[in-house]
Structure formats: structure tokens, C-alpha cells
Amino acid sequence: VRLTLGMYYVFVLDWLTVFQREQILVLRLEDYAANLKKTIKKVFDFLSVGPLSEQVEAALTKRPMSNTRRAKDKSLGPMFPATRTLLSQFYQPFNSKLASILNKKAFLWSYS
């Protein structure tokens, strides 16, 4: 079942058995999509690889977005409200734990 793929908390817990919290950068796709340049800068800063040159920034930001809805699926229309509610309720405990261990409320993914 693909539902387990959205239980990010479980994966982060696994990573924390190997890495220290400060060694892990967790980003939201929503933030990446909303402000690609800011997200890329955050990654470069986290990795301490120096400032992002204009050439590298241009090369990274001209790439098309991935992880988007396939064209043939767009014809299906938006998600049913009942499905969104069901998924929100299912993931809520996992998202709460993720937000807690990352100390970031943005990972609560409130759809209201």
C-alpha cells in the first residue's frame, strides 16, 4: 500500500539512528515549488558548499518541476473532499510527530 510512503516520520526516525539531527535537512515539496531559489540556497547553506553562483542558480532553476501530477491524471479532476479528509485524518498522527521531531509546524500540513 502506497500510504506508507507518506509516513515521513518513520523514515526520519530510521535516519536518526545513524545521523545526528543536525546532519539531516528535511524540506517540503510545497516550499521547493513556491520558492525554488530560496530552497536551493538553503540546501547550499546546509551543506556549507559556499555561496550559490548566478550560473549554478540559473542552471538549477531552469529545470522543469518534477513530482507533479501527470497530464492524463489531471483530467480526473481535483481530489474528492472526503478523500482529502480521510487522508488528513490518517496522516495527522504521523505529521504531528514529524513536526515535533523537526521542531517545525509547517510539517503539520493543515489543509483547512
C-alpha positions in Angstrom: 0.0 0.0 0.0 1.4 3.4 -1.0 0.1 5.0 2.2 3.3 4.0 4.0 5.3 6.3 1.6 3.7 9.4 3.3 4.7 8.3 6.8 7.8 10.5 6.7 8.2 10.4 10.5 9.0 6.7 10.3 11.8 7.3 7.8 13.2 10.2 9.7 13.3 8.1 12.8 15.4 5.5 10.9 17.8 8.2 9.7 18.2 9.5 13.3 19.5 6.1 14.3 22.5 6.7 12.1 22.8 10.5 11.8 22.6 13.4 14.3 19.6 15.7 13.9 21.9 18.5 12.7 23.1 16.3 9.8 19.7 16.0 8.3 17.9 18.6 6.2 14.2 17.9 5.6 12.5 20.0 3.0 8.8 20.3 1.9 8.0 20.0 -1.7 5.5 22.8 -1.2 8.3 25.2 -0.2 10.5 24.0 -3.1 7.7 24.6 -5.6 6.8 28.0 -4.0 10.4 29.4 -3.9 12.9 27.2 -5.7 15.8 29.7 -5.4 15.3 30.1 -1.6 15.2 26.3 -1.2 18.3 25.7 -3.2 20.1 28.4 -1.2 19.0 26.6 2.0 20.5 23.4 0.7 23.8 25.0 -0.3 24.0 26.7 3.1 23.2 23.4 4.9 25.9 21.6 3.0 28.4 24.5 3.5 29.3 24.5 -0.1 29.7 28.2 -0.4 27.5 30.8 -2.0 25.4 29.9 -4.9 26.8 31.4 -8.1 24.4 33.0 -10.6 25.4 30.4 -13.2 24.6 27.5 -10.9 21.4 29.1 -9.7 20.3 29.7 -13.3 21.1 26.1 -14.3 19.2 24.7 -11.3 16.2 26.9 -11.5 15.6 26.4 -15.3 14.9 22.7 -14.8 11.3 21.7 -15.1 9.5 20.8 -11.9 9.3 17.1 -11.1 6.9 15.2 -8.9 3.9 16.9 -10.4 0.6 15.4 -11.4 0.7 13.6 -14.8 -1.3 15.3 -17.6 -3.5 12.2 -18.0 -4.4 12.3 -14.3 -5.3 16.0 -14.4 -8.4 15.1 -16.4 -9.7 13.2 -13.3 -10.3 16.4 -11.6 -9.4 17.5 -8.1 -9.3 15.2 -5.1 -12.7 14.5 -3.5 -13.1 16.4 -0.2 -13.9 13.1 1.5 -10.7 11.6 0.3 -8.7 14.6 1.5 -10.4 14.4 4.9 -9.7 10.7 5.2 -6.0 11.1 4.2 -5.6 14.1 6.6 -7.0 12.1 9.5 -4.9 9.1 8.6 -1.6 11.1 8.4 -2.3 13.5 11.2 -0.6 11.5 14.0 2.5 10.9 11.8 2.6 14.5 10.7 2.3 15.7 14.3 5.3 13.5 15.3 7.3 14.7 12.3 6.6 18.3 13.1 7.6 17.7 16.7 11.0 16.0 16.0 11.8 18.5 13.3 10.5 21.4 15.5 8.7 22.8 12.5 4.9 23.4 12.5 4.9 23.6 8.7 5.1 19.8 8.7 1.6 19.5 10.2 0.2 20.0 6.6 -3.0 21.6 7.6 -5.4 21.7 4.7 -8.1 23.8 6.2 
